[in-house]
Amino acid sequence: AEALVTTVIGLAVAIPSVIAYNHFAARLNLVLGEFEGFASEFIGSLAKDGFV
């Protein structure tokens, strides 16, 4: 019975942790995508103006 309680406690910690990790990883990918788009536009603007 003690092992079962330990397993339940472990799952109670692990499942929300995995959900939180996936949430923040998805948000990070969105931010990185936006940053990549900005950087691409910025470099394109510099190239158009002859700075690159």
Residue pairs with C-beta under 8 A, 6 or more apart in sequence:
43 52
46 52
